[in-house]
């Protein structure tokens, strides 16, 4: 499986990545990078890593699907960004049932 990380200036809603990869995620291009000294990463990147480590396993079955990661990020990223007076809307594209991690 190949996962694409969308860089600034790209938006998974407007670019067809299906020829390039199976799963794609990133922050919408109209929003700026939101780094955080306390997180030591951008907000989105930090929570992608935390989610893939296990916090996105919303049903506790030991597997993290794209849908679970999407739900997790849609909840935590905007809340953390708001605490920093910023706005972020995580964008993910791919099969919601695709298993990204098995723990």
PyMOL commands that set and color helices and strands:
alter all, ss='L'
color gray80, all
select helices_A, chain A and resi 43-55+66-83
alter helices_A, ss='H'
color red, helices_A
select strands_A, chain A and resi 3-6+23-27+35-36+41-42+63-65+90-93+99-102
alter strands_A, ss='S'
color yellow, strands_A
deselect
rebuild
show_as cartoon
